[in-house]
Amino acid sequence: MDEILKELWGKYPDLETCKTDIVMAFELISNCYHKNGKVLVCGNGGSASDSEHIVGELMKGFKSSRLLPLKFKERIKNIYPEVSDYLSGHLQGALPAISLTSNSALNTAFANDVAADMIFAQQVYGYGNPGDILWGISTSGNSTNVIRALQIAKAKEMINIGLTGLTGGKMHDLCDVIIRVPRVSTPDIQELHLPIYHAICLMLEREFFENKI
């Protein structure tokens, strides 16, 4: 973890002001995964793309090949001996994560039929369990649909993590930890969000997959 964070500070020195919150976010997500929980991620626009990007880094190998556990490989071999090598060789270890921005049919139907600001909240209600993580991304910290999702996550006894700009906006009071990058304009904030979640995803990959089979 220290190596990854030192590299982050080296490239983006002013992000060291976020160190405590970045480490806390990592620890909360790590603890969630150790308890067989999952991470839900949401945001709008560029932050929607970031949500899907995060899921991509968690659900497949990022910098490692994430070999499958030997017991699972043996199970595949016992059930499908003819194709076990192919199946085992084309799977990677995954950390369960869902982008709430990706369900276009559900989101557009719910926005049209019920309430547009509740599209993420509905999915949090449907997917979320106590102890799961909701990772909300908003450059302003005031995106209404993200706020609604955080409110429902708190009601479901989930853990809320925020990734925002300098002020944190309304998200500040709804998050168990909020990472506020030291920028105020949307492009500058989004530019710094990426290296932060990359670092967190790398730390999680090392925690769960390095030298573990």
N, C-alpha and C positions, 0 to 999 in steps of 0.2 A: 504493500500500500504506500509506504513512504517513497519508494522509487517512482511510482506513478504520479504521486502528488508533487514531488520535486520536479519532475518533467513538466507538469502543468504550470507550476510557478515559474519555471524557467522560460516558458513560452509566453505566459500571460501573468507577469508579476503582480498586477493589481488584483488578481483573483485570490491572492493569499488572504485577503480580507474576508473571504468566504470560507476559509478553511474549516472552521468549527462546524458550520452548517453542512458542508459537503461531506465531512467525515460522519456526522450524525445521520445524514440521509443514507449513506452507505450502510451504516450499522443497522438502521431500522429496516432497510430492504433485506440485508443479509439475515437478520433475525427472522423476518417474515418467511424467507425461503427455507431456513432451517426448520421452520414449523410447518412446512409444506403449504405455504400460502402462495398468493399470486399478486402480480402488480397490474393495476389498470392505469392507463395513461390517456390524458386528453388535453386538447388545446385547439386553437383556431388558426387558420391561415398557415403561416410559416411554422407556428407551434403545433399545428396538426401534422405537418411533415415531420417535425421533431418527435412527435408521439410515435409515429410509425417507425422512425429511425431507431428510437430506443428499443422498441419491441424487436426489431430486426437484430440488434446487437445482443439482446438477451436470449432470444429463442434459437439461436444458432451460434456456431463458433465465430468469435470476433478475431482474436489473435492466436487462439489455440484450436486444435482439431477436436477437442472435447470428446475423447473416447468414451464409448458406452461402458457401463459397469459390466464386469465379467459375468455376473449372475444373469443379467438381462440378455447378454449375448448367448449364454448357454440355453436360456429359455427359448430364444428364437431358433437356435440350432435344433432343439428337441422337437419343436412344432413344425418347422419348415426346413428340414435338413438340406433339400436340394438348392434352396436359394438363400440359406442363412448367411453366407459370406457376403452376398450382395446387399441384403437387408442391413446387416450389421455395419458393413463398410460405407453405407450411404445414409447413416443416421448420425447425428451429433447430440451431445448433451444439451438440454434446454432448461432455461429458467422461465417458468410460466408467466407470460405477460400478454396483455390484450390492449390494443389501441382502440379507444372508444370512438375514434374519428373514422374508422374504416367501414362501418356498417351503413353504407349509403341508403339501402332500402329501408332499414329500420329508422335511421335518423330522419330521412325525408318524410316518411310516413308519420312519425311521431311529431315532427315539427308542424306538419300540415293538419293532423287530426287532433292533436292535444295541445302542445306548447313548445315553441322552438327553443326556449331557454332551458327546457328540461330534457333535451336529447341525451346528454351525458348522465344526468341524474337517474334516468330510467334504467340505463345500463348498469350503473353502480348498484341500483336496487336489485337488479336481476342477477348480476355476476358476483357482487361483493359479499364477503363473509367477515365476521369479526377477526381482526388481526391482519387482514389483507391490506395492501397499500393502494392508495389513490395518489398518483403523481400528476398534479395539475400544472400546466404550463401557460403562462400569460405574461406578455411583456409589461402590461400595465398593472397586472394583479387585480383587474376589475372586470374581466370577461364574465358576463352574467351566467352563461351556461357552465362555465368552470366553477363559479361560486356555488351554483345550485348543486353541482355534483359533489363538491366538498361538503356542503351541508348534509346531504343524504349519506355520504360516507361516514361522517361523524355520528349520525344517528344510527348507523349500522355497526358502530364500534370498530371502524377501520382506522388506519393510520394515514394522515394526510401529509404529503410532501409537496411543497410549492417551489416553482422555478420562475422567477420574475425579474423585474428591473429594480432600480435603486430603492423605491419607496415600498414595494410589496403590495400596495393597494389594499383592497378589501380582503384579499387572500391572507393577509398577515395574521388576522385573528382566527382563521379557520384551520391553520396548518400546525402540525406538531413540529415541523421544521420547515423553514422557508429559506431558499438560497436566493439572495438578492444581488445580482451582479451590479457593479458600480458604473452603470450607464443609464441614460434617460431616454435616448432615442431608440425607436423600435429596431432599426437595422443593427445598431451597435449592441443592443441587448441580445438579439438573436445570434449575433456573431460569437458572443461569449457563452451562450447556452450550450452550443455544440461541444466545445472542449470539456465542459463540466460533466455533461452526461456521458461523454466518451470515457472520461476518467472513472466515473462511478461504475460503468459497465465493465471496464477492464478490471477494476478491483473485485467486482463480483465474480468475474470469470476466474480470476486467480484463486479466490476464496473457495469456489466450488469444484473447479476442474483441474487445477494444476497438480500434476503428479497423483491424480486420483482416478482409479479405474475399478 
